[in-house]
Amino acid sequence: MCDVAERLEKIGIEKGRAEERDNFMQLLVRLSKDGEVLDVQRASADPEYLDELFRKYNI
């Protein structure tokens, strides 16, 4: 039973990581199109600013 719970947890973690990656890539595309290179650099180093950009771009 424990193996099933551990496997389900692992699947959930993998899905969460994939979703985060997809969101970050979507943000990078939007920032690149807008010519916001400095925002890309800052978002890479500042999690709070990254969250702010996700909200700004509705991601």
C-alpha positions in Angstrom: 0.0 0.0 0.0 2.8 2.3 0.8 4.4 1.8 -2.6 1.1 3.0 -4.3 1.1 6.2 -2.2 4.7 6.8 -2.8 4.2 6.3 -6.6 1.2 8.7 -6.6 3.2 11.3 -4.7 6.1 11.0 -7.2 3.7 11.4 -10.2 2.2 14.5 -8.5 5.6 16.0 -8.0 6.6 15.3 -11.6 3.4 16.9 -12.9 4.0 20.0 -10.7 7.6 20.3 -12.0 6.4 20.0 -15.6 3.7 22.6 -15.1 6.3 25.0 -13.5 8.7 24.5 -16.4 5.9 25.1 -18.9 4.8 28.3 -17.2 8.4 29.5 -17.0 8.9 28.8 -20.7 5.7 30.6 -21.6 6.8 33.6 -19.6 10.2 33.6 -21.3 8.5 33.6 -24.7 6.3 36.5 -23.7 9.2 38.5 -22.2 11.3 37.9 -25.2 8.6 39.1 -27.6 8.2 42.2 -25.5 12.0 42.8 -25.6 12.2 42.5 -21.8 15.7 40.9 -21.5 16.4 42.5 -18.1 13.2 41.0 -16.7 14.3 37.6 -17.8 17.5 38.0 -15.9 15.8 39.4 -12.8 13.1 36.7 -12.8 15.8 34.0 -13.0 17.3 35.3 -9.8 14.3 36.7 -7.9 11.4 34.3 -7.1 9.2 37.1 -5.8 9.7 39.0 -9.1 9.0 35.8 -11.0 5.7 35.5 -9.2 4.9 39.1 -10.0 5.6 38.5 -13.7 3.4 35.4 -13.7 0.5 37.5 -12.3 1.2 40.4 -14.8 1.1 38.0 -17.8 -1.7 35.9 -16.3 0.3 32.7 -16.4 
